[in-house]
Amino acid sequence: MKAEYKDDIPHGVSTWYNEYETKTSEVNFMNGKKEGIQSFWNGNGILIKEEVYENGELIETR
């Protein structure tokens, strides 16, 4: 996982990778809370799901 922090709190883009260094998920954090779209990919790099967050709350899954 690669993440950006501000004062030890997630703030900015966080990206998760599998054991083969393929990106599996990415989301933006604002002051420790998810904000915007979190995307999920399978091991072949195909988008499989998106979750929409507002102020840390899940409001929609696509």
VMD Tcl script that builds the backbone (N, CA, C; Angstrom):
set m [mol new atoms 186]
animate dup $m
set s [atomselect $m all]
$s set {name element resname resid chain x y z} {
  {N N MET 1 A 0.845 -1.180 0.000}
  {CA C MET 1 A 0.000 0.000 0.000}
  {C C MET 1 A 0.881 1.230 0.000}
  {N N LYS 2 A 0.468 2.216 -0.777}
  {CA C LYS 2 A 1.121 3.517 -0.776}
  {C C LYS 2 A 0.071 4.534 -0.367}
  {N N ALA 3 A 0.426 5.415 0.553}
  {CA C ALA 3 A -0.551 6.376 1.049}
  {C C ALA 3 A 0.124 7.706 1.359}
  {N N GLU 4 A -0.672 8.762 1.302}
  {CA C GLU 4 A -0.217 10.088 1.684}
  {C C GLU 4 A -0.822 10.413 3.047}
  {N N TYR 5 A -0.046 11.095 3.876}
  {CA C TYR 5 A -0.493 11.433 5.220}
  {C C TYR 5 A -0.230 12.908 5.508}
  {N N LYS 6 A -1.046 13.443 6.393}
  {CA C LYS 6 A -0.859 14.799 6.914}
  {C C LYS 6 A -1.062 14.686 8.418}
  {N N ASP 7 A -0.024 14.992 9.175}
  {CA C ASP 7 A -0.081 14.866 10.639}
  {C C ASP 7 A -0.497 13.460 11.064}
  {N N ASP 8 A 0.087 12.442 10.407}
  {CA C ASP 8 A -0.161 11.027 10.694}
  {C C ASP 8 A -1.598 10.571 10.428}
  {N N ILE 9 A -2.353 11.339 9.661}
  {CA C ILE 9 A -3.725 10.992 9.294}
  {C C ILE 9 A -3.767 10.848 7.774}
  {N N PRO 10 A -4.410 9.776 7.249}
  {CA C PRO 10 A -4.504 9.647 5.792}
  {C C PRO 10 A -5.117 10.901 5.168}
  {N N HIS 11 A -4.402 11.454 4.195}
  {CA C HIS 11 A -4.856 12.663 3.517}
  {C C HIS 11 A -4.221 12.676 2.132}
  {N N GLY 12 A -5.019 12.425 1.122}
  {CA C GLY 12 A -4.501 12.305 -0.237}
  {C C GLY 12 A -4.810 10.919 -0.765}
  {N N VAL 13 A -4.149 10.540 -1.820}
  {CA C VAL 13 A -4.424 9.273 -2.504}
  {C C VAL 13 A -3.775 8.102 -1.775}
  {N N SER 14 A -4.563 7.043 -1.572}
  {CA C SER 14 A -4.051 5.773 -1.053}
  {C C SER 14 A -4.304 4.706 -2.106}
  {N N THR 15 A -3.284 3.905 -2.359}
  {CA C THR 15 A -3.355 2.881 -3.405}
  {C C THR 15 A -2.910 1.543 -2.834}
  {N N TRP 16 A -3.686 0.495 -3.106}
  {CA C TRP 16 A -3.367 -0.852 -2.658}
  {C C TRP 16 A -2.917 -1.671 -3.857}
  {N N TYR 17 A -1.983 -2.593 -3.606}
  {CA C TYR 17 A -1.434 -3.471 -4.640}
  {C C TYR 17 A -1.476 -4.911 -4.159}
  {N N ASN 18 A -1.561 -5.845 -5.104}
  {CA C ASN 18 A -1.473 -7.256 -4.725}
  {C C ASN 18 A -0.006 -7.683 -4.700}
  {N N GLU 19 A 0.223 -8.962 -4.456}
  {CA C GLU 19 A 1.590 -9.471 -4.335}
  {C C GLU 19 A 2.388 -9.372 -5.629}
  {N N TYR 20 A 1.708 -9.139 -6.767}
  {CA C TYR 20 A 2.383 -8.996 -8.055}
  {C C TYR 20 A 2.553 -7.533 -8.445}
  {N N GLU 21 A 2.298 -6.635 -7.484}
  {CA C GLU 21 A 2.419 -5.186 -7.664}
  {C C GLU 21 A 1.427 -4.622 -8.676}
  {N N THR 22 A 0.291 -5.304 -8.821}
  {CA C THR 22 A -0.800 -4.817 -9.650}
  {C C THR 22 A -1.748 -4.023 -8.760}
  {N N LYS 23 A -2.127 -2.833 -9.195}
  {CA C LYS 23 A -3.030 -1.997 -8.406}
  {C C LYS 23 A -4.379 -2.683 -8.270}
  {N N THR 24 A -4.881 -2.772 -7.020}
  {CA C THR 24 A -6.159 -3.417 -6.773}
  {C C THR 24 A -7.223 -2.446 -6.258}
  {N N SER 25 A -6.799 -1.309 -5.693}
  {CA C SER 25 A -7.768 -0.341 -5.192}
  {C C SER 25 A -7.101 1.016 -5.034}
  {N N GLU 26 A -7.914 2.079 -5.173}
  {CA C GLU 26 A -7.391 3.434 -4.998}
  {C C GLU 26 A -8.525 4.339 -4.539}
  {N N VAL 27 A -8.215 5.207 -3.572}
  {CA C VAL 27 A -9.220 6.142 -3.052}
  {C C VAL 27 A -8.496 7.376 -2.507}
  {N N ASN 28 A -9.215 8.474 -2.449}
  {CA C ASN 28 A -8.695 9.707 -1.880}
  {C C ASN 28 A -9.207 9.840 -0.444}
  {N N PHE 29 A -8.331 10.289 0.437}
  {CA C PHE 29 A -8.712 10.580 1.817}
  {C C PHE 29 A -8.604 12.076 2.055}
  {N N MET 30 A -9.542 12.608 2.824}
  {CA C MET 30 A -9.477 13.992 3.282}
  {C C MET 30 A -9.632 13.957 4.796}
  {N N ASN 31 A -8.564 14.339 5.489}
  {CA C ASN 31 A -8.568 14.343 6.960}
  {C C ASN 31 A -8.999 13.009 7.554}
  {N N GLY 32 A -8.476 11.911 6.978}
  {CA C GLY 32 A -8.721 10.582 7.512}
  {C C GLY 32 A -10.001 9.914 7.059}
  {N N LYS 33 A -10.787 10.572 6.222}
  {CA C LYS 33 A -12.046 10.004 5.753}
  {C C LYS 33 A -12.024 9.851 4.238}
  {N N LYS 34 A -12.574 8.734 3.757}
  {CA C LYS 34 A -12.648 8.524 2.309}
  {C C LYS 34 A -13.522 9.600 1.684}
  {N N GLU 35 A -13.080 10.066 0.513}
  {CA C GLU 35 A -13.811 11.128 -0.186}
  {C C GLU 35 A -13.721 10.873 -1.678}
  {N N GLY 36 A -14.868 10.749 -2.322}
  {CA C GLY 36 A -14.886 10.530 -3.767}
  {C C GLY 36 A -15.059 9.060 -4.093}
  {N N ILE 37 A -14.485 8.649 -5.211}
  {CA C ILE 37 A -14.679 7.295 -5.727}
  {C C ILE 37 A -13.515 6.403 -5.335}
  {N N GLN 38 A -13.849 5.250 -4.741}
  {CA C GLN 38 A -12.848 4.213 -4.518}
  {C C GLN 38 A -13.061 3.173 -5.606}
  {N N SER 39 A -12.020 2.936 -6.381}
  {CA C SER 39 A -12.073 1.975 -7.478}
  {C C SER 39 A -11.392 0.682 -7.067}
  {N N PHE 40 A -11.911 -0.437 -7.560}
  {CA C PHE 40 A -11.361 -1.758 -7.297}
  {C C PHE 40 A -11.126 -2.466 -8.632}
  {N N TRP 41 A -9.949 -3.067 -8.782}
  {CA C TRP 41 A -9.590 -3.801 -9.996}
  {C C TRP 41 A -9.246 -5.234 -9.652}
  {N N ASN 42 A -9.481 -6.144 -10.597}
  {CA C ASN 42 A -9.056 -7.526 -10.394}
  {C C ASN 42 A -7.577 -7.655 -10.755}
  {N N GLY 43 A -7.046 -8.852 -10.643}
  {CA C GLY 43 A -5.625 -9.083 -10.907}
  {C C GLY 43 A -5.208 -8.832 -12.337}
  {N N ASN 44 A -6.187 -8.713 -13.259}
  {CA C ASN 44 A -5.893 -8.429 -14.663}
  {C C ASN 44 A -6.043 -6.953 -14.994}
  {N N GLY 45 A -6.282 -6.133 -13.976}
  {CA C GLY 45 A -6.410 -4.695 -14.210}
  {C C GLY 45 A -7.771 -4.252 -14.715}
  {N N ILE 46 A -8.765 -5.121 -14.596}
  {CA C ILE 46 A -10.116 -4.787 -15.051}
  {C C ILE 46 A -10.913 -4.216 -13.878}
  {N N LEU 47 A -11.532 -3.065 -14.095}
  {CA C LEU 47 A -12.352 -2.436 -13.070}
  {C C LEU 47 A -13.526 -3.338 -12.734}
  {N N ILE 48 A -13.675 -3.668 -11.451}
  {CA C ILE 48 A -14.756 -4.572 -11.048}
  {C C ILE 48 A -15.806 -3.906 -10.165}
  {N N LYS 49 A -15.456 -2.781 -9.528}
  {CA C LYS 49 A -16.421 -2.126 -8.644}
  {C C LYS 49 A -15.943 -0.711 -8.327}
  {N N GLU 50 A -16.906 0.159 -8.070}
  {CA C GLU 50 A -16.611 1.498 -7.577}
  {C C GLU 50 A -17.540 1.806 -6.417}
  {N N GLU 51 A -16.986 2.447 -5.403}
  {CA C GLU 51 A -17.770 2.909 -4.263}
  {C C GLU 51 A -17.600 4.420 -4.180}
  {N N VAL 52 A -18.695 5.120 -3.916}
  {CA C VAL 52 A -18.665 6.576 -3.825}
  {C C VAL 52 A -18.814 6.969 -2.360}
  {N N TYR 53 A -17.884 7.803 -1.886}
  {CA C TYR 53 A -17.869 8.245 -0.496}
  {C C TYR 53 A -18.021 9.755 -0.413}
  {N N GLU 54 A -18.745 10.194 0.606}
  {CA C GLU 54 A -18.836 11.609 0.961}
  {C C GLU 54 A -18.569 11.715 2.448}
  {N N ASN 55 A -17.519 12.443 2.794}
  {CA C ASN 55 A -17.157 12.655 4.190}
  {C C ASN 55 A -17.057 11.333 4.961}
  {N N GLY 56 A -16.470 10.323 4.322}
  {CA C GLY 56 A -16.241 9.037 4.958}
  {C C GLY 56 A -17.396 8.066 4.936}
  {N N GLU 57 A -18.534 8.470 4.393}
  {CA C GLU 57 A -19.694 7.592 4.357}
  {C C GLU 57 A -19.923 7.054 2.943}
  {N N LEU 58 A -20.155 5.761 2.854}
  {CA C LEU 58 A -20.466 5.110 1.581}
  {C C LEU 58 A -21.875 5.531 1.168}
  {N N ILE 59 A -21.988 6.150 -0.029}
  {CA C ILE 59 A -23.306 6.591 -0.479}
  {C C ILE 59 A -23.787 5.836 -1.713}
  {N N GLU 60 A -22.878 5.145 -2.410}
  {CA C GLU 60 A -23.281 4.428 -3.619}
  {C C GLU 60 A -22.231 3.388 -3.980}
  {N N THR 61 A -22.696 2.261 -4.499}
  {CA C THR 61 A -21.813 1.223 -5.041}
  {C C THR 61 A -22.231 1.008 -6.482}
  {N N ARG 62 A -21.235 0.966 -7.361}
  {CA C ARG 62 A -21.519 0.755 -8.805}
  {C C ARG 62 A -20.802 -0.493 -9.276}
}
mol reanalyze $m
mol bondsrecalc $m
mol representation Tube
mol addrep $m
